[in-house]
Amino acid sequence: MVPAPANCAVRSPASSAKPKESPPLADFHSELKPLPAPSERGDGCKVYIETYGCQMNVYDTQAIGGLLERDGFVSARDFFEADVVLLNTCSVRELAEHKIISRVGEIRRQRRNADLPAVTIGICGCMAERLGPELRKGANRVDLVVGVDSYDKLPGMLLELETRNGTRRHRVATGHRSDAHYVAPPESYPVNNSHLVTIHKGCDYKCTYCIVPYTRGPQSEKSPDDIMAEIRMLVDAGGEEVTLLGQNVTAYNWRGGLDFAALLEQVATIEGLRRIRFLTGHPRDMHPHTMDAIGALEKVCPWLHLPIQAGSNRILKRMKRLYKREEYLQMVRYARRVIPDVTFSTDIIVGFPGETEEDFQATLEVIREVKYDQIFSFKYSERPGVPAAKLADDVPLEVKKRRLAEVIALQEEIWSGMARELVGKTFRGIVEGPARHQDGFWRVRTANNRKFVVDGSDHAPWILRGIIFLVLLVGLVYFFVANAGQVVDINFFGKQFLEVSIYWVVVVCFAIGFAASFLLAAMREFRFRRTISGLKKTLAAKDREIHDLRTMPLRKDEPGRGKSGDDKPLEGKAEGGA
């Protein structure tokens, strides 16, 4: 079973059915449609999976899909046709958990409005691990709760959900295992150039603000043999690029004998694999010999996601990050020396307990010096059960919003300047798919993780030009060989229109070919100039946005401006972990 496409927040189309009055919430579970009769396999049971959070959750969704496929379950296109809906969840931020609870109610409401019976809903992943049986309480309670180390139990739990006497058995499976347990990869993958491979999970650092060590458990590694076998399978299926995943991927150390740099060297030997990326690494584990390996291995992409979180040594100590600002900047400088064309991205938290204006200015200074390509920026939000929860959350919300807006504005200003320097340059990239909302354009990502949208129709004139040239060449050869020195009659509708020498035919053919080539080249140049003009307009608009962000004060009721919003990252989902 190929699971439904993973999305950070799936929005199914609204039903065209006329809404009807909602029954009481307490009646939801009494209306559940019975699952297919229990058996040793899940034949006939349709499962739909939605994915939230980091890329490790995307990989886990693929593994869950493969696990259910092997037990006879079938993939549903959406939750309207599903017997079971699984939400693979994130628990890094409180807002993410609230959205999941709301999503449970939304799914039930939309099915009810479409005159469909209630559906079995399960929550998987980090939120399941953190809240466990609590998810079985309340109006939007669920039927299954499956933690990150219990996915192998999921098929059996689904099959046992309905007992012989028809009563519901609500199941909870959470808790971490002492052994490094990994679900086997699926037997088939979605057709794609790029794939994700988890090599490591969990984290031993326990930064004071982070929930991940409690939801993902202690650090554990997948064996090098299993990693190599999985990547070879992906390459055999047409994959050209892999991203190695882990909460702290650079800490990989298989039984003390093979570290991350050595693993990169092994993976780089796989024939047919063109690019290797990795996410996410703790700066403490980005050793010089690891950066040396990245710079020396042509297949390893020159892009480092190094979460600094804060630029103040005092705040870094309160976060228990185990490095100082000076050590971080020294690491960046070394990477720039040994890794050609390297780019950087990072995570930043503003408003951590005790952060002063001086501490925040230190963070801005780091941003100015490093010049990140991407920043995933957040306002601090307290997570229960972590050490930082014992600290007074003493930075006012309005100050957090203002600082977040300043980070966004500074990053936009830096990136606009970097973008101007890229205009007119040529890059190699892998086509990842069609651009959203732009017909005829394609998304392309370079080795150092810069993303561009290119005009896919730009290739058509050159292909057409080649066809025209080939047709003219074949025609000329035929005329010369078969009719050399003869006169050609040109007829229309059976009547002679013109009598002309073969040599004039050759001249006319050459003229037509030249005119067509010139016209197509002009069209291509026009599209190129139009693209450059559009880029310049975009940069000018960005300048205006930056000016607005830096000069306009925030109102009390206004959330943080920019792409980050209140709890959303600047350029997409930040990875869980380091």
Secondary structure, DSSP 4 states (H G I P E B T S, - for coil): -PPPPP-SS--PPPP-SPP-PPPPGGGTGGGBPPPSPP-SS-TT-EEEEEE-SSHHHHHHHHHHHHHHHHTT-EE-SSTTS-SEEEEEE--SSHHHHHHHHHHHHHHHHHHHHTT--B-EEEEEEHHHHHHGGGGGSSTT--SEEE-TT-GGGHHHHHHTSB-TTS-B--EEE----SS---PPPPSS--S-SEEEEE-EE--S---TT--HHHHH-S-EE--HHHHHHHHHHHHHTT--EEEEE-TTGGG-EETTTEEHHHHHHHHTTSTT--EEEEE---GGG--HHHHHHHHH-TTB-SEEE---B-S-HHHHHHHT-SS-HHHHHHHHHHHHHHSTT-EEEEEEEES-TT--HHHHHHHHHHHHHH--SEEEEEE----TTSGGGGS---S-HHHHHHHHHHHHHHHHHHHHHHHHHHTT----EEEEEEPTT-TTEEEEEETTS-EEEEEGGGGHHHHHHHHHHHHHHHHHHHHHHHHTT-EEEEEETTEEEEEEEHHHHHHHHHHHHHHHHHHHHHHHHHHHHHHHHHHHHHHHHHHHHHHHHHHSPPPTT-PPPSTTTTT--TTSPPPS--
